[in-house]
Amino acid sequence: MFQLGKTIVSEDIIEKDFVCNLSACKGACCIDGDAGAPLEQEETKILETIYPKVKPFLRQKGIEAIESQGVFITTEDGELETPLINGADCAYVIFDKNNVALCAIEEAYNQGEISWKKPVSCHLYPIRVKDYTEFSAVNYHRWQVCDDACTLGKELQVPVYKFVKEALIRKFGTDWYDELEKVAKTF
């Protein structure tokens, strides 16, 4: 671990390789698991605002889940997350013609309907950020469904932090990312 500003960063984001391999995993991270995507407080307001423009991109099951649970949920622990369809798929998941899970929010963004790409936690994955009072912990989240992404990342020699560069800059800023790159050169 090392410190960058008000973050404590796992060395794994520099030392481990990762490149999403959607043709292999089919977007399993959006349909497996037992929780929705973590959300920041500001993102809940964005979801409320953009939902009418995202709705046409959603599957009927997603619309039903969102309209019964809300555009976001609050867990028993007070965490904010995207709602799930029957405790599995993220309610915002759609599928392409090859049955690959995609994000309806990101599709609305790609089509120019909205200016917000998707929740930052999704954009950052496989990095997870946990905010504490004095600092934020920046960790690599290892999950078996992403084994093919690890293999592809190793083949292409792309460390995690480079794979999620745009998302890290979105979350922490360009100066923070530039400092991260300086640290990475020392490894």
C-alpha positions in Angstrom: 0.0 0.0 0.0 1.1 3.6 -0.6 -0.5 7.0 0.0 -1.4 9.5 -2.7 -3.0 12.6 -1.3 -6.0 11.5 0.7 -6.0 8.0 -0.8 -4.4 4.7 0.4 -3.7 2.7 -2.8 -3.1 -1.0 -3.2 0.0 -1.9 -5.1 -2.1 -4.5 -6.9 -3.5 -1.9 -9.2 0.0 -1.4 -10.5 1.3 -5.0 -10.3 -1.8 -6.8 -11.7 -2.9 -6.8 -15.3 -6.4 -6.5 -16.6 -8.3 -5.9 -19.8 -12.1 -6.7 -19.9 -12.7 -9.6 -22.2 -16.4 -9.3 -22.9 -16.4 -12.0 -25.6 -15.3 -14.4 -22.9 -17.2 -13.3 -19.8 -20.3 -11.9 -21.5 -20.4 -9.1 -18.9 -20.9 -11.4 -16.0 -19.9 -8.7 -13.5 -23.3 -7.0 -14.2 -25.4 -10.1 -13.8 -23.6 -12.1 -11.1 -23.2 -11.3 -7.5 -25.7 -10.4 -4.8 -25.6 -6.6 -4.8 -26.1 -3.7 -7.2 -23.4 -1.3 -8.3 -22.3 0.9 -5.5 -23.4 4.5 -6.0 -22.2 7.9 -4.6 -24.8 10.2 -3.1 -24.6 12.7 -6.1 -25.1 9.8 -8.5 -28.6 9.0 -7.1 -29.7 12.5 -8.1 -28.3 12.0 -11.6 -30.1 8.7 -11.9 -33.4 10.3 -10.9 -32.9 13.0 -13.5 -31.8 10.8 -16.4 -34.1 7.9 -15.9 -36.7 9.1 -18.4 -34.0 9.2 -21.1 -32.5 5.8 -20.1 -35.8 4.0 -19.8 -36.3 3.5 -23.6 -33.0 1.5 -23.6 -34.0 -0.8 -20.7 -35.5 -4.3 -20.8 -39.0 -4.6 -19.5 -37.7 -6.5 -16.5 -35.3 -3.7 -15.7 -38.1 -1.1 -16.0 -40.3 -3.2 -13.6 -37.5 -3.5 -11.1 -36.7 0.2 -11.2 -40.3 1.3 -11.0 -41.0 -1.0 -8.0 -37.7 -0.4 -6.1 -36.6 3.0 -7.3 -33.7 4.2 -9.5 -31.5 3.3 -6.6 -31.8 1.4 -3.3 -30.4 1.9 0.1 -29.2 -1.3 1.8 -29.7 -2.3 5.4 -26.1 -0.9 6.0 -27.0 2.4 4.5 -25.1 1.8 1.2 -26.5 3.2 -2.0 -26.7 0.7 -5.0 -28.5 0.1 -8.3 -31.5 -2.1 -7.9 -31.4 -5.7 -9.0 -33.8 -7.9 -11.0 -34.8 -10.8 -8.8 -31.6 -10.5 -6.8 -29.4 -11.1 -9.8 -29.0 -8.8 -12.8 -28.5 -5.1 -12.3 -31.7 -3.4 -13.3 -29.8 -1.3 -15.9 -28.4 -4.3 -17.7 -29.3 -4.9 -21.4 -28.0 -7.5 -23.8 -26.6 -7.2 -27.3 -27.2 -9.6 -30.1 -24.5 -11.9 -28.8 -26.1 -12.0 -25.4 -23.3 -9.8 -23.9 -24.5 -7.8 -20.9 -24.2 -4.1 -21.4 -25.3 -1.0 -19.5 -28.4 0.8 -20.6 -27.1 4.0 -19.0 -23.9 3.8 -21.1 -25.9 3.0 -24.2 -28.0 6.1 -23.7 -24.7 8.0 -23.2 -23.2 6.5 -26.4 -26.3 7.5 -28.3 -26.0 11.1 -27.1 -29.2 11.0 -25.0 -27.4 11.8 -21.8 -24.0 13.3 -20.8 -23.3 10.9 -17.9 -21.5 7.7 -18.8 -22.4 5.4 -15.9 -21.8 5.0 -12.1 -18.2 5.6 -11.4 -18.0 2.3 -9.5 -18.8 0.5 -12.8 -16.4 2.7 -14.7 -13.6 1.9 -12.2 -14.1 -1.8 -12.1 -12.0 -3.9 -11.1 -11.0 -1.1 -8.8 -13.2 -0.6 -5.7 -13.0 2.6 -3.7 -14.1 2.7 -0.1 -14.4 6.1 1.5 -13.5 6.6 5.1 -13.5 9.8 7.2 -9.9 10.8 6.6 -9.1 8.9 3.4 -10.3 6.7 0.6 -9.0 3.1 0.1 -8.3 2.2 -3.6 -8.2 -1.5 -4.0 -8.1 -4.1 -6.8 -11.1 -6.4 -6.5 -10.2 -9.9 -7.7 -13.3 -11.9 -8.9 -13.3 -15.3 -10.6 -15.7 -14.1 -13.3 -12.9 -11.8 -14.5 -10.2 -14.5 -14.9 -10.3 -14.0 -18.6 -9.7 -10.3 -18.2 -6.6 -11.0 -16.1 -5.3 -13.4 -18.8 -5.9 -10.9 -21.6 -4.4 -8.1 -19.5 -1.3 -10.2 -18.9 -1.1 -11.0 -22.7 -1.4 -7.3 -23.6 0.7 -6.2 -20.6 -1.9 -3.6 -19.4 -1.8 -3.0 -15.7 -5.1 -2.4 -13.9 -4.5 1.3 -13.4 -3.9 1.9 -17.1 -7.0 0.0 -18.1 -9.1 2.2 -15.9 -7.2 5.5 -16.5 -10.2 7.5 -17.7 -12.3 6.4 -14.6 -9.4 7.1 -12.2 -9.1 10.6 -13.6 -12.9 11.0 -13.4 -12.8 10.0 -9.7 -9.6 11.6 -8.5 -8.4 14.0 -11.1 -5.5 14.3 -13.6 -3.0 15.4 -11.0 -3.7 12.4 -8.8 -3.4 10.1 -11.8 -0.1 11.7 -12.9 1.2 11.0 -9.4 0.1 7.4 -9.6 2.0 7.0 -12.9 5.2 8.4 -11.2 4.8 5.8 -8.4 4.2 3.0 -10.9 7.5 3.8 -12.6 9.3 2.9 -9.4 7.9 -0.6 -9.4 
